[in-house]
């Protein structure tokens, strides 16, 4: 558990620094949105390109990947159905809340956890691949569609009068120009090539991509320092759904699917531990980019990070 505590302690220190910067406005009032935009448009695409370009795509065919992908897809589906059908939330808000329920902090917590607890850095790759190849593109397509149907400042019913063909064209254009999707697709294409590019080509991407995690954590801390206006809190029922799915339902589903698929003990521990990770800070970055669900993404990230330690302690005690 030293890896978990070290990773969470490091993240907490950077978030605290971001809070201090935001509390005293050291970088100005608009610093948090600017940092979030840098993470979204530059640092994260560079990180994804470099990471996926060196990924072994054969992992997509393993039983471990099946358990990871299946449990994550089920969590995302349950979240979307509950939020849309039971709570009647708008599509963009449903998308952010679904990401808060299913998109885990695989980089900052998952990678050190897979190295120090599991002794296998590859354990985090199926989780990363599913998030980058499935969750993120689907989410951005929905969010871009909502933005294309109702531009910023437009009335809520403007989508009803926009021709379907124009909306579809706008969605396709925004999706294909989304920097995270472009970085993901480029990385997968490079991984699928029968030959490798010289490593020197990837050094600029590694350098810029290394800024993604600390900048996202700083933006998260700065967002926590912003005084909450009346009505700016996350909807309580939405937050309960996201936290329950993230911290309880997902690990249980991953354990159940892994057991059903006959995973050996070490692989079952890896799948369950990855499913117990907290909500990624990148979800807040995405929410800030699209101006939907920011309070929910912020609160879900904070609460699930606090719950991560006891949940992982239980998982390791039962399965290790």
C-alpha positions in Angstrom: 0.0 0.0 0.0 3.0 2.2 0.1 2.6 2.9 -3.6 -1.0 4.0 -3.2 -0.2 6.3 -0.3 2.8 7.7 -2.1 0.9 8.4 -5.2 -2.1 9.9 -3.4 0.2 12.0 -1.2 2.0 13.4 -4.2 -1.2 14.2 -5.9 -2.6 15.8 -2.8 0.5 18.1 -2.5 0.1 19.3 -6.0 -3.6 19.9 -5.6 -2.9 21.8 -2.4 -0.4 24.0 -4.3 -3.1 24.6 -6.9 -5.6 25.6 -4.2 -3.1 28.1 -2.8 -2.4 29.6 -6.2 -6.2 29.9 -6.8 -7.0 31.1 -3.3 -4.6 34.1 -3.6 -5.0 34.5 -7.3 -1.3 34.3 -7.9 -1.8 33.5 -11.6 -4.9 35.6 -12.1 -8.6 34.9 -12.2 -8.6 33.0 -15.5 -5.6 30.8 -14.8 -7.6 27.6 -14.1 -9.5 27.6 -17.4 -6.3 28.5 -19.3 -4.4 25.6 -17.6 -7.3 23.3 -18.4 -7.2 24.3 -22.1 -3.4 23.7 -22.2 -3.9 20.2 -20.8 -6.8 19.5 -23.2 -5.3 20.8 -26.4 -1.6 20.2 -26.0 -0.3 18.2 -23.1 -2.8 15.3 -23.0 -2.7 14.7 -26.8 1.1 14.5 -26.6 1.0 12.1 -23.7 -1.6 9.9 -25.4 0.3 9.8 -28.6 3.6 8.8 -26.9 1.9 6.2 -24.6 -0.2 4.5 -27.2 2.5 4.5 -29.9 4.4 2.0 -27.6 1.4 0.0 -26.4 1.1 -3.7 -27.3 -2.3 -3.9 -29.1 -2.4 -7.6 -28.6 -3.5 -6.9 -25.0 -6.9 -6.1 -26.5 -7.4 -9.8 -27.0 -6.6 -11.0 -23.5 -9.0 -12.2 -20.8 -7.7 -9.4 -18.6 -8.7 -6.8 -21.1 -12.1 -8.5 -21.5 -12.8 -8.2 -17.8 -11.6 -4.6 -17.7 -13.5 -3.5 -20.8 -16.6 -5.4 -19.8 -16.9 -4.0 -16.3 -16.1 -0.5 -17.4 -18.6 -0.6 -20.2 -21.3 -1.9 -17.8 -20.6 0.9 -15.3 -20.7 3.6 -18.0 -24.0 2.1 -19.4 -25.6 2.0 -15.9 -24.6 5.5 -15.2 -25.9 6.8 -18.5 -29.2 5.0 -18.2 -29.8 6.2 -14.6 -28.8 9.8 -15.3 -30.7 10.1 -18.5 -33.9 8.0 -17.8 -34.3 8.3 -14.0 -32.8 11.7 -13.3 -33.7 13.3 -16.7 -30.4 15.1 -17.2 -29.3 16.7 -20.4 -27.0 14.7 -22.7 -23.9 16.8 -22.0 -24.4 16.5 -18.2 -25.0 12.8 -18.5 -21.8 12.4 -20.4 -19.7 14.2 -17.8 -21.3 12.3 -14.9 -20.8 9.0 -16.8 -17.1 9.8 -17.2 -16.9 10.7 -13.5 -18.4 7.2 -12.8 -16.2 5.2 -15.2 -13.0 7.2 -16.2 -10.3 6.3 -13.6 -7.0 8.0 -12.7 -4.9 5.3 -14.5 -1.9 7.6 -14.9 -1.2 9.2 -11.6 -2.5 6.4 -9.3 -2.9 3.4 -11.6 0.7 3.4 -13.0 2.5 3.5 -9.7 0.0 1.0 -8.2 0.6 -1.4 -11.1 4.4 -1.1 -10.6 4.8 -1.2 -6.8 1.8 -3.3 -5.8 1.4 -5.6 -8.7 5.0 -5.6 -10.0 3.7 -5.2 -13.6 3.4 -1.8 -15.3 1.5 -3.5 -18.2 -1.4 -4.1 -15.8 -2.7 -0.6 -16.3 -2.6 -0.7 -20.1 -6.0 -2.4 -20.7 -7.6 0.3 -18.6 -5.8 3.1 -20.4 -6.6 1.7 -23.8 -10.3 1.4 -23.1 -10.5 4.9 -21.8 -8.6 6.4 -24.7 -10.1 4.3 -27.5 -13.7 4.0 -26.4 -14.8 6.2 -23.5 -13.1 9.4 -24.5 -14.0 9.4 -28.2 -17.7 8.5 -27.4 -17.8 11.2 -24.8 -16.3 13.8 -27.0 -18.7 12.9 -29.8 -21.7 13.5 -27.5 -20.2 16.7 -26.1 -19.2 18.1 -29.5 -22.7 17.2 -30.7 -24.3 19.2 -27.9 -22.0 22.1 -28.5 -22.8 22.0 -32.3 -26.5 21.8 -31.6 -26.5 24.6 -29.1 -23.5 27.0 -29.4 -22.4 28.9 -26.3 -25.0 31.5 -25.2 -27.7 30.0 -27.4 -31.2 29.2 -25.9 -31.7 25.6 -24.7 -34.2 25.0 -27.5 -32.0 26.2 -30.3 -31.1 22.6 -31.3 -34.7 22.0 -32.4 -34.4 24.6 -35.2 -30.9 23.6 -36.4 -31.2 21.3 -39.5 -30.1 17.8 -38.8 -27.6 17.7 -41.7 -25.9 20.9 -40.4 -25.7 19.4 -36.9 -24.2 16.1 -38.2 -21.7 18.0 -40.2 -20.7 20.1 -37.2 -20.3 17.1 -35.0 -18.1 15.3 -37.5 -15.9 18.3 -38.0 -15.5 19.0 -34.2 -14.9 15.3 -33.5 -12.2 14.9 -36.2 -10.5 18.1 -35.0 -10.6 17.2 -31.3 -7.0 17.2 -30.1 -7.4 14.2 -27.7 -9.0 12.1 -30.4 -6.3 13.1 -32.9 -3.6 12.2 -30.4 -5.2 8.9 -29.6 -5.8 7.8 -33.2 -2.2 8.8 -34.2 -0.8 6.8 -31.3 -2.8 3.7 -32.2 -1.8 4.1 -35.9 1.9 4.2 -34.9 1.5 1.2 -32.6 0.0 -0.8 -35.5 2.8 -0.1 -37.9 5.2 -3.0 -38.6 8.2 -0.8 -37.9 9.1 1.7 -35.2 10.0 5.3 -35.5 13.3 6.5 -34.0 12.9 7.2 -30.3 14.1 10.8 -30.8 10.9 11.5 -32.6 8.9 10.9 -29.4 11.1 12.9 -27.1 9.1 16.2 -27.7 5.9 14.4 -27.1 7.2 12.9 -23.8 8.5 16.3 -22.7 5.2 18.1 -23.3 3.1 15.1 -22.2 4.8 15.0 -18.8 3.1 18.3 -18.0 -0.4 16.9 -18.4 -0.8 15.3 -15.0 0.7 18.1 -12.8 -1.2 20.8 -14.8 -4.4 18.9 -14.5 -3.9 18.6 -10.7 -3.0 22.3 -10.4 -6.2 23.2 -12.3 -8.2 20.9 -10.0 -6.8 22.6 -6.9 -7.4 26.0 -8.3 -11.0 25.1 -9.1 -11.5 23.9 -5.5 -10.4 27.4 -4.3 -13.1 29.1 -6.3 -15.9 30.3 -4.0 -19.1 28.4 -4.8 -21.9 30.6 -6.0 -25.5 29.7 -5.1 -26.6 26.7 -7.2 -23.0 25.9 -8.1 -22.8 22.7 -6.1 -23.0 19.3 -7.8 -26.5 17.8 -7.9 -26.5 15.5 -4.9 -28.2 12.5 -6.5 -25.9 12.7 -9.5 -22.9 12.8 -7.2 -24.1 9.8 -5.2 -24.6 7.8 -8.4 -21.1 8.7 -9.7 -19.3 8.0 -6.4 -21.2 4.7 -5.7 -20.5 3.4 -9.2 -16.9 4.5 -9.1 -15.9 3.3 -5.7 -18.1 0.3 -5.1 -19.9 -1.1 -8.1 -17.0 -1.0 -10.5 -14.6 -3.0 -8.4 -17.3 -5.6 -7.6 -18.2 -5.9 -11.3 -14.5 -6.3 -12.3 -14.0 -9.0 -9.6 -17.1 -10.8 -10.8 -16.2 -10.7 -14.5 -12.6 -11.6 -13.8 -13.7 -14.6 -11.7 -16.2 -15.7 -14.3 -13.4 -15.6 -17.0 -11.1 -17.7 -14.8 -8.4 -15.2 -14.3 -5.5 -16.3 -12.1 -5.2 -14.7 -8.7 -2.6 -12.1 -9.7 -4.6 -11.0 -12.8 -7.8 -10.9 -10.8 -6.1 -8.6 -8.2 -4.9 -6.3 -11.0 -8.3 -6.0 -12.7 -10.1 -5.3 -9.4 -7.5 -2.8 -8.2 -7.6 -0.9 -11.5 -11.4 -0.7 -11.2 -11.1 0.7 -7.7 -9.1 3.8 -8.8 -10.6 7.2 -8.2 -12.1 9.5 -10.9 -9.4 11.0 -13.1 -8.8 14.7 -12.7 -8.9 14.9 -16.5 -12.7 14.6 -16.2 -12.7 18.0 -14.6 -10.5 19.3 -17.5 -13.0 18.0 -20.0 -16.0 19.4 -18.0 -14.2 22.8 -17.9 -13.5 22.6 -21.7 -17.1 22.0 -22.6 -18.7 24.0 -19.7 -20.9 21.2 -18.4 -20.8 19.3 -15.1 -17.8 21.1 -13.6 -19.1 20.9 -10.0 -19.9 17.2 -10.3 -16.5 16.4 -11.9 -14.7 18.3 -9.2 -16.6 16.8 -6.2 -16.5 13.3 -7.6 -12.8 13.5 -8.1 -12.2 14.7 -4.6 -14.5 12.2 -2.9 -13.4 9.1 -4.8 -9.8 10.0 -4.2 -10.4 10.1 -0.5 -12.3 6.7 -0.7 -9.6 5.2 -2.8 -7.3 4.2 0.1 -9.8 2.2 2.1 -11.2 0.6 -1.0 -7.8 -0.5 -2.2 -6.9 -1.7 1.2 -9.9 -4.0 1.2 -9.2 -5.2 -2.3 -5.6 -6.1 -1.5 -6.5 -7.7 1.8 -9.1 -9.9 0.1 -7.3 -10.8 -3.1 -3.6 -10.4 -2.5 
